[in-house]
Amino acid sequence: MSDAPAFRIMGVVNVTPDSFSDGGRYIDAAIAIEHGLELEAEGAAILDVGGESTRPGA
C-alpha cells in the first residue's frame, strides 16, 4: 500500500452566460448534461457545475 493520497479528476461545467472560460457555451441544459457525461466518460469522478460567474466584474 502506498502512503500517497488518493486523487480524483474533477470536471467543470460552467452554466452561466457570462463565463469567461467558455462564453456561455453550456447555458442550455441539454448541452450542459451532454458535456458532463463526456467529462465523466473521459475520467472525471467529480463534476463542478458552476452556476455563478467568477469573471471579474460579473
C-alpha contacts under 8 A as a table, 3 or more apart, distances in Angstrom:
res1	aa1	res2	aa2	distance
8	R	44	A	7.32
8	R	45	A	5.98
8	R	46	I	7.22
9	I	43	G	6.67
9	I	44	A	4.77
9	I	45	A	5.57
9	I	46	I	6.50
10	M	44	A	5.09
10	M	45	A	5.97
10	M	46	I	4.57
10	M	47	L	5.63
10	M	48	D	7.08
11	G	36	G	7.59
11	G	39	L	6.01
11	G	40	E	7.73
11	G	44	A	5.53
11	G	45	A	7.78
11	G	46	I	6.24
11	G	47	L	4.86
11	G	48	D	6.20
12	V	36	G	7.95
12	V	47	L	5.71
12	V	48	D	4.75
12	V	49	V	5.98
12	V	50	G	7.03
13	V	26	Y	7.09
13	V	32	A	6.65
13	V	35	H	7.25
13	V	36	G	6.59
13	V	47	L	7.19
13	V	48	D	6.20
13	V	49	V	4.88
13	V	50	G	6.01
14	N	19	S	6.64
14	N	22	D	7.60
14	N	24	G	7.24
14	N	26	Y	6.38
14	N	27	I	7.61
14	N	49	V	5.88
14	N	50	G	4.48
14	N	51	G	6.52
14	N	53	S	7.92
15	V	19	S	7.69
15	V	24	G	6.50
15	V	25	R	7.76
15	V	26	Y	5.28
15	V	27	I	4.63
15	V	28	D	7.67
15	V	32	A	7.00
15	V	49	V	6.91
15	V	50	G	5.83
15	V	51	G	5.50
15	V	52	E	7.67
16	T	19	S	5.56
16	T	24	G	5.55
16	T	26	Y	7.54
16	T	27	I	5.80
16	T	50	G	7.21
16	T	51	G	5.85
16	T	52	E	6.05
16	T	53	S	6.16
17	P	23	G	6.42
17	P	24	G	4.02
17	P	25	R	7.60
17	P	27	I	6.03
18	D	23	G	5.84
18	D	24	G	5.76
18	D	53	S	6.40
18	D	55	R	7.56
18	D	58	A	7.40
19	S	22	D	5.80
19	S	23	G	4.95
19	S	24	G	5.46
19	S	53	S	5.47
19	S	54	T	7.50
19	S	55	R	6.54
20	F	23	G	5.56
20	F	53	S	7.73
20	F	55	R	5.75
22	D	25	R	5.66
22	D	26	Y	7.99
24	G	27	I	5.42
25	R	28	D	7.85
26	Y	29	A	7.12
26	Y	31	I	5.67
26	Y	32	A	4.72
26	Y	35	H	7.77
27	I	31	I	7.49
27	I	32	A	6.71
28	D	31	I	5.41
28	D	32	A	6.16
29	A	32	A	5.03
29	A	33	I	6.13
30	A	33	I	5.19
30	A	34	E	6.18
31	I	34	E	5.03
31	I	35	H	6.13
32	A	35	H	5.10
32	A	36	G	6.16
33	I	36	G	5.00
33	I	37	L	6.22
34	E	37	L	5.17
34	E	38	E	6.25
35	H	38	E	4.97
35	H	39	L	6.21
36	G	39	L	5.07
36	G	40	E	6.26
36	G	47	L	7.05
37	L	40	E	5.02
37	L	41	A	6.16
38	E	41	A	5.02
38	E	42	E	6.20
39	L	42	E	5.02
39	L	43	G	6.48
39	L	44	A	5.51
40	E	43	G	5.17
40	E	44	A	4.54
40	E	45	A	6.47
40	E	47	L	7.96
41	A	44	A	7.15
44	A	47	L	6.88
50	G	53	S	7.18
53	S	58	A	6.22
54	T	58	A	6.63
55	R	58	A	5.36
